[in-house]
Amino acid sequence: MAFSDYCCSIDTDGFWATSPPQLGFGSEPAASPLFPTETPAPSSPEVEAGDAAAAGCADERRLRRRISNRDSARRSRARKQRRLDELRASAAALGRRRRELAARAQAARGRLALARLANAGLRAEADALSRRLAAARRALALGRLYHAATAGGSGSLGFVDIEQTIASLIA
């Protein structure tokens, strides 16, 4: 083997160290402090039984946990379904209430329209009655004026009363 086949490196003391190259083609893997080649000696049967019991216990805990998680998920889905059913029932009740209130509001608008129509009719009737009353008062005043004029001044109405009667007829 030539010198170039050796790897050179500096060891911890600061000196150059040479070692043969490790190519990994041999039948035995290279020993390394990070990767030991020897397997540890098997421990006693009691330790192995304890490891098996611990592994069995861990498997049993895992299985119980899995079952518990499934039950919890089932309960959660049931709660969610109940809440969804409650919300749907509430939405249906609110929809019925909305339709009921809409019908009542429509009926109230109808009654309001009828009341406004009746009010407009009553106002028109009141205006007509006011005009008839004013006409009746004018007719009564004219009647008095005519009666005073035909009485020839000897009647109870004086000149001032006639002027007031004429003024009320003009107004």
Sequence and secondary structure as in RCSB ss.txt:
>XXXX:A:sequence
MAFSDYCCSIDTDGFWATSPPQLGFGSEPAASPLFPTETPAPSSPEVEAGDAAAAGCADERRLRRRISNRDSARR
SRARKQRRLDELRASAAALGRRRRELAARAQAARGRLALARLANAGLRAEADALSRRLAAARRALALGRLYHAAT
AGGSGSLGFVDIEQTIASLIA
>XXXX:A:secstr
  GGGSEEEE TTS EEEE    S SSS    SSS SS      HHHHHHHHHHHHHHHHHHHHHHHHHHHHHHH
HHHHHHHHHHHHHHHHHHHHHHHHHHHHHHHHHHHHHHHHHHHHHHHHHHHHHHHHHHHHHHHHHHHHHHHHHHH
TTT SS  HHHHHHHHHHHH 
